[in-house]
Amino acid sequence: MKPTPTKNSIPLCQAEFASLTEALDYAAQGVTGMNFYGGKGDLATVLPYKRLRREARMLARRLQGLVSERGARVAIVAETGPEFMRFFFACQYAGLVPVPLPAAIHIGGHKVYIENLRRLLDTCRAEVAAAPDTYLPLLKEACRGRDMRFVGSHEDFDGLPAKEGPLVPPGSQDLAYLQYTSGSTRFPRGVMVTQSQVMNNLHLIVRHGLGVVESDRAVSWLPYYHDMGLVGFVLAPLASQMSVDYLNPRSFAIRPKRWLALIARNRASLSFSPPFGYELCMQNLRAKDIAQLDLRSWRVAGLGAEPIRPEPLQGFAELLRPAGFDARAFVAGYGMAECSLAVSFSPLDQGLRLDRVDREQLAESDQALPVDGRISDRGHAAKVFVDCGRALPGYEFEIRGAHGEVVPERAIGTLFVRGPSVMSGYFADPDATRSVLAADGWLNTGDRAYRIGRRLVITGREKDMIIINGRNVWPQDLESLAEAEPGVRTGDASAFAVRHETGGEQAVLVIQCRNVAQAEADQLAERVRARVLRAWGIACRIDLVPRNTLPRTTSGKLSRTRACRDYLERRALETGDTAGEDTAPPARRRCALG
């Protein structure tokens, strides 16, 4: 068995289609497609676009036999594999709306996963649900008590009768899918994305963001239930008729070097990851691994989904330079599910563009004043941000202050965006929609940012910001101080604020660490506390917890909201006070818990 070829037999079309079905109809005329690799890096399944179209249309007729109402929701547990593709595109041909559900069980186990599935199913009002065999018992438990037309495994659907008659393609204003947000600050909400919105964004990504050419090939380990995994590495390759190679996220997490090995093996040119993916690779690579890699084909190493710290990425580039990796391949971008995916890209072939600003001015006045070098003019360490480039054509953005006024260049405020790919709203949640989406199309992203000319720089999530004695402290800065300690890995720290008994805010750092003697744990806590005091001049409470304690979102990101809630529950148990001396800051708590 061989993977689908990189070179296609039809001319490249850069996502200039009216719908996803039109995109697949064209891609199916070529020889490219999707390739799925197993846990040991072996090729497990090859799915050319031609076969995907044929099987999706067959399944679409069976789905139409179940649900006659156009626009009905079909929930799909989005395990990496060809069956998800078949169901997702069958919904497109049947005029139904696919809803990818998470296929990841994080801390809390099956019970929490089932509760999350149940809430997602309730909010999207799914009529039909499908899952691979490994997830089917959990899905059925989550569906218990709901009025569903059919719940089954992929094979169960193949036994259903097919409805005769033509398949009616979706219109440009029909929903293409519901994309649930990651839930890092609140329970996930179903973003409504129409065919025209996603196709517009795909065209912008393929043509202006990535500059896709006929020789491109993609590799991805990103989950399909995350916007970067679904839009960036399922829909964008298909809409540009590109062959793509998939690795299961669990396989990547166990052996990150498989991602790089797959890029090298198939001479891939496009692959993206949140920053933690690059850091995880760097932590697990040895000299003999690097000697076996040839990464010269990797022309776009994309970054997104979370704030970007440049230092680890510079380390990644230096480590893999002997394997042919070029640091100019790094492309930073900004996007969110509410905009289909992408809002901005930094220029190709230039690598990371860094902006060094005065840390004290940033904390005290919300001004990103540039400085030279790593030390500011006032003798303080500079804060480094990554430039996320210009907005894609058709997009506008504004940085607004606390009273809605547009602030000047290098002033930090809330980022608002407007463009043709902005969502229609949150499904069945008009109040949440009105809270972020204005009648004139401006979307409140909830992110803090500043601009340099027409370029965009993201500083962090608005709800994550810690305010101590009138100074703004970003949680990532505190987390990086903890991660600088030996034995504390990337992603092992979560920072947030709680309300202290005095009425002010108290910074808290929860740090995962291995089992050590109490004296060693106390020393670690004291070192981190001292680091925070030196860097920021604030007191910080340190809470050491066992490995695998910090909660994560469905996309694998740390959830500071849930980490704060877990911390407060631990404090209440320790003190015997159900109210606790600490509480989450009121405004943030309301937003976080909905």
DACOR-V731720 format. One record per backbone hydrogen bond with DSSP energy under -0.5 kcal/mol. CO is the residue of the C=O (numbers start at 1). NH is the residue of the N-H. E is the energy in kcal/mol with one decimal. If there is no record, write none. Layout:
<<CO/NH/E> <CO/NH/E>>
This chain:
<<13/15/-2.1> <15/17/-1.3> <19/23/-1.7> <20/24/-2.3> <21/25/-2.7> <22/26/-1.7> <23/27/-2.4> <24/28/-2.4> <26/29/-1.8> <27/30/-1.9> <32/49/-2.2> <33/244/-2.0> <34/47/-3.5> <35/246/-3.4> <36/44/-3.0> <36/45/-1.7> <37/248/-0.6> <38/41/-1.9> <42/38/-3.6> <42/44/-0.5> <45/36/-2.9> <47/34/-2.8> <48/52/-2.4> <49/53/-2.4> <50/54/-1.8> <51/55/-2.8> <52/56/-2.5> <53/57/-2.2> <54/58/-1.7> <55/59/-2.3> <56/60/-2.2> <57/61/-1.4> <58/62/-1.1> <59/63/-2.5> <60/64/-2.3> <61/65/-1.2> <61/163/-1.7> <62/66/-0.8> <63/66/-0.8> <63/67/-2.8> <68/70/-0.5> <69/72/-1.4> <72/97/-2.9> <73/75/-0.5> <73/127/-2.4> <73/128/-1.3> <74/99/-2.5> <75/130/-2.3> <76/78/-0.6> <76/101/-3.0> <77/79/-1.9> <78/224/-0.6> <81/84/-0.6> <81/85/-1.0> <82/86/-2.2> <83/87/-2.3> <84/88/-3.1> <85/89/-2.4> <86/90/-1.6> <87/91/-2.1> <88/92/-1.1> <89/93/-2.1> <90/94/-2.0> <91/95/-0.7> <91/96/-2.5> <92/95/-0.9> <95/71/-3.0> <96/98/-0.6> <97/74/-2.5> <98/178/-2.0> <99/76/-2.4> <101/78/-2.8> <104/106/-0.7> <106/109/-2.0> <108/112/-0.8> <109/113/-2.0> <110/114/-2.9> <111/115/-2.1> <112/116/-2.4> <113/117/-2.6> <114/118/-2.6> <115/119/-2.1> <116/120/-2.4> <117/121/-2.9> <118/122/-2.2> <119/123/-2.5> <120/124/-2.2> <121/125/-1.0> <121/126/-1.3> <127/149/-2.7> <127/150/-1.1> <128/75/-2.8> <129/152/-1.9> <130/77/-2.4> <131/154/-0.6> <132/135/-1.4> <132/136/-1.4> <133/137/-0.6> <135/139/-2.5> <136/140/-2.9> <137/141/-1.9> <138/142/-2.2> <139/143/-1.8> <140/144/-0.7> <141/144/-0.8> <143/146/-2.4> <146/148/-1.3> <150/129/-2.1> <152/131/-1.4> <153/157/-1.2> <154/158/-0.8> <155/158/-0.5> <155/159/-0.6> <156/159/-0.9> <157/160/-1.6> <166/168/-0.6> <167/169/-0.7> <171/174/-1.3> <172/196/-2.6> <174/195/-2.3> <176/98/-0.6> <177/193/-1.7> <178/100/-0.7> <178/180/-0.6> <179/191/-2.6> <182/554/-1.1> <184/561/-1.0> <189/181/-1.8> <189/191/-0.9> <190/427/-3.2> <191/179/-2.1> <191/193/-0.6> <192/424/-2.1> <192/425/-0.6> <193/176/-3.2> <193/177/-1.3> <194/198/-2.4> <195/199/-2.4> <196/200/-2.1> <197/201/-2.0> <198/202/-2.7> <199/203/-2.2> <200/204/-2.1> <201/205/-2.6> <202/206/-2.9> <203/207/-2.6> <203/208/-0.5> <204/208/-1.5> <204/209/-2.1> <205/210/-2.9> <206/212/-2.8> <213/216/-1.8> <217/269/-2.5> <217/270/-2.2> <218/245/-2.3> <220/247/-2.4> <223/226/-1.3> <226/230/-3.0> <227/231/-2.0> <227/232/-1.1> <229/233/-0.8> <230/234/-1.3> <230/235/-2.5> <231/236/-1.9> <234/238/-1.4> <235/239/-2.8> <236/240/-0.9> <237/240/-0.7> <237/242/-3.2> <238/241/-1.6> <239/15/-1.6> <243/218/-2.1> <244/35/-2.1> <245/220/-2.5> <246/37/-2.6> <248/252/-2.1> <249/253/-2.5> <250/254/-2.1> <251/255/-2.5> <255/258/-2.2> <256/259/-1.5> <256/260/-0.8> <257/261/-2.7> <258/262/-2.1> <259/263/-1.8> <260/264/-2.4> <261/265/-2.7> <262/266/-2.0> <263/267/-0.5> <263/268/-2.1> <264/267/-0.7> <269/299/-0.8> <269/300/-2.3> <270/219/-1.9> <271/302/-1.8> <273/304/-0.8> <274/277/-1.8> <274/278/-0.8> <275/279/-2.0> <276/280/-2.5> <277/281/-1.9> <278/282/-2.2> <279/283/-2.0> <280/284/-1.0> <281/284/-0.9> <281/285/-1.0> <286/289/-0.6> <286/290/-2.1> <287/291/-1.9> <288/292/-0.6> <289/292/-0.9> <290/293/-1.6> <295/298/-1.3> <297/299/-1.2> <300/271/-2.1> <300/302/-0.8> <301/331/-1.8> <302/273/-1.4> <303/333/-1.3> <307/309/-0.6> <308/310/-0.6> <309/313/-0.8> <310/314/-2.5> <311/315/-2.0> <312/316/-2.2> <313/317/-2.5> <314/318/-2.1> <315/319/-2.5> <316/320/-2.1> <318/321/-0.7> <320/323/-0.9> <320/325/-2.0> <321/324/-1.9> <323/295/-3.3> <325/327/-0.5> <326/329/-2.5> <327/330/-1.4> <328/351/-1.5> <329/301/-2.6> <331/303/-2.2> <332/346/-2.6> <334/343/-3.1> <334/344/-2.1> <336/339/-2.1> <337/340/-1.9> <338/423/-3.2> <339/341/-2.5> <341/336/-1.5> <343/392/-2.9> <344/334/-1.7> <345/390/-0.8> <347/350/-0.8> <352/354/-0.6> <353/387/-3.1> <355/357/-0.5> <355/385/-2.5> <356/371/-2.3> <357/359/-0.5> <357/383/-2.7> <358/362/-2.1> <359/363/-2.1> <360/364/-2.5> <361/365/-2.7> <361/366/-0.5> <361/367/-1.1> <362/366/-1.0> <363/472/-2.5> <366/412/-2.8> <367/369/-1.2> <369/358/-2.5> <374/382/-3.5> <376/379/-1.9> <380/376/-4.0> <381/359/-0.6> <383/357/-3.0> <383/385/-0.5> <385/355/-2.8> <386/458/-0.6> <389/456/-2.3> <390/345/-1.4> <392/395/-2.3> <396/418/-2.2> <398/400/-0.6> <398/416/-2.8> <399/407/-2.7> <400/414/-2.8> <401/404/-1.8> <405/401/-3.2> <408/411/-1.9> <410/368/-3.1> <413/449/-2.3> <414/400/-2.7> <415/445/-2.2> <416/398/-2.4> <417/443/-3.3> <418/396/-2.9> <419/422/-1.4> <425/192/-2.8> <426/429/-1.7> <429/433/-2.1> <430/434/-2.8> <431/435/-1.5> <432/436/-0.7> <433/436/-1.3> <433/437/-2.9> <436/438/-0.6> <436/444/-3.3> <438/441/-1.9> <442/438/-2.7> <442/444/-0.5> <443/417/-2.0> <443/445/-0.8> <446/462/-2.8> <447/415/-2.8> <448/459/-2.6> <448/460/-1.3> <449/413/-2.2> <450/457/-2.4> <451/410/-1.6> <452/455/-2.2> <454/391/-0.6> <455/452/-2.1> <456/388/-2.8> <457/450/-2.2> <460/448/-3.5> <461/464/-1.1> <461/465/-0.8> <462/465/-0.9> <465/467/-0.5> <466/468/-0.6> <466/473/-3.2> <468/471/-2.1> <471/468/-2.2> <471/473/-0.6> <473/466/-2.7> <474/477/-1.1> <474/478/-1.1> <475/479/-2.8> <476/480/-2.4> <477/481/-1.2> <478/482/-1.7> <479/483/-2.5> <480/484/-0.8> <482/485/-1.8> <485/488/-2.0> <487/489/-0.7> <489/492/-2.1> <492/512/-3.2> <494/510/-2.8> <496/508/-2.7> <497/585/-0.6> <498/500/-0.6> <498/506/-3.4> <499/583/-1.3> <500/503/-2.3> <504/500/-3.2> <506/498/-2.3> <507/541/-2.8> <508/496/-1.9> <509/511/-0.6> <509/543/-2.9> <510/494/-2.2> <511/545/-2.7> <517/521/-2.3> <518/522/-2.7> <519/523/-1.9> <520/524/-2.1> <521/525/-2.5> <522/526/-2.3> <523/527/-2.3> <524/528/-2.4> <525/529/-2.5> <526/530/-2.2> <527/531/-2.3> <528/532/-2.4> <529/533/-2.1> <530/534/-2.5> <531/535/-2.5> <532/536/-2.9> <532/537/-0.7> <532/538/-0.6> <533/537/-1.6> <539/507/-0.7> <541/509/-2.9> <542/544/-0.5> <543/511/-2.6> <545/513/-2.1> <546/549/-0.8> <551/559/-2.1> <553/556/-1.7> <557/553/-3.3> <558/560/-0.8> <559/563/-2.2> <560/564/-2.5> <561/565/-2.1> <562/566/-2.7> <563/567/-2.2> <564/568/-2.5> <565/569/-2.0> <566/570/-2.3> <567/571/-2.7> <568/572/-2.2> <569/573/-2.0> <570/574/-2.4> <571/575/-2.5> <572/576/-1.7> <572/577/-0.7> <576/578/-0.6> <583/499/-5.8> <585/589/-2.7> <586/590/-2.4> <587/591/-2.0> <588/592/-2.9> <589/593/-2.4> <590/594/-0.8>>
